[in-house]
Amino acid sequence: MPADTLTRVFSALADPTRRDMVARLAEGDATVNQLAEPYRMSLQAVYKHLKVLEDAGVVSRPPGPQPRMVRLETEVFDEMDAWIERYRRRAEERFSRLDTLLAKMTDDKEKGKGNDQER
């Protein structure tokens, strides 16, 4: 996934209302009116949120007569997951090296205590 696409996706998901819409669409497709029901905002504001999600490739609305269903595009999340996974692995490798170092330091400290007691 190109960096500019990731930027658009992460930016779109930075808004809590849009994240909530995505969570609701993860349960299944919905019309704009169904998506708008729980929010205290105009339908126009809901369309603006959906436009941001559409531009980022997170959701789609197939052409056709109203009401059109809004669909979550799960491929975007697979691509985000792959990007995130790469950095998660790197972080885990660093933590593993730190764990090894701390274990060695603890062992060295324990060995040092034994030598002090022998004196």
Secondary structure, 3 states (H helix, E strand, C coil): CCHHHHHHHHHHHCCHHHHHHHHHHCCCCEEHHHHHCCCCCCHHHHHHHHHHHHHCCCEECCCCCCCCEEEECHHHHHHHHHHHHHHHHHHHHHHHHHHHHHHHHHHHHHHHHHHHHHC
